[in-house]
């Protein structure tokens, strides 16, 4: 469901989905973070520039986790 919301046509829905995804990363186990990263990489390689921008927002926050 979250995957679908990340691709919503409404920017406010996308932004909320990004916030939830970023909140989830603090709760899930390390091996589950790979699933979050896969969702993000899928966005990053999308043809829609808005989706690529959404991926950048997520990756910017993940940078803190990656060291």
N, C-alpha and C positions, 0 to 999 in steps of 0.2 A: 504494500500500500504506500509506504513512504517513497519507494522508487517512482511510483506514478505521480505523487505530489511534487517531486523534484522537477518534473517536466510539465507541470500545470502552466496554462497560458497566463494566469494571473500572477504577477510578480509578488504580491503580498503572500500568496499561498506558497510559492517557491521559497521565499525568505523564511517563512514559518517552518517549512519542511527542513531547511538548512539548519535552523536553530535546534530543532528536535534531533536531527542527525548528530549535531555537535554535542548536544547534551547526552545522547545515548553513548557516545564514545567514552564517557567517564564511568559508565555503569557496566558495560560489557567486558567480558574477559579478553585478554590480548588476542587470542586466536580469532575472535569474532570481529575484531577491528579490521581484519582483512576484508570482510564483507562490506564494511563501510567504505573502505578504500576502493573496492571494486565499483561500487555505486558512483563514487566520485570520479574515477577514471573513465567510466562510461559517459558521464556528463562532459568531461574534459575533451573527449573525442567526438562529441556530437557536432553536427553541421550547424546547428543554431548557435549564434554568438551569445545569446542570453544564457544558454545552458553552459557554455564554456565559462562565462563570467561567474555563474553559480559555482562551478567547480573550483574556480580560483578562490572564492570566498571560503570554501570548505578547506582547501589545501593550505590557505594562509593560516587558518586556525590549527590545522594538523601539524604545521611546522613546529609548533611548541612541543608536541609529543615526540617528534622525530629527533629532537636534539640539535 
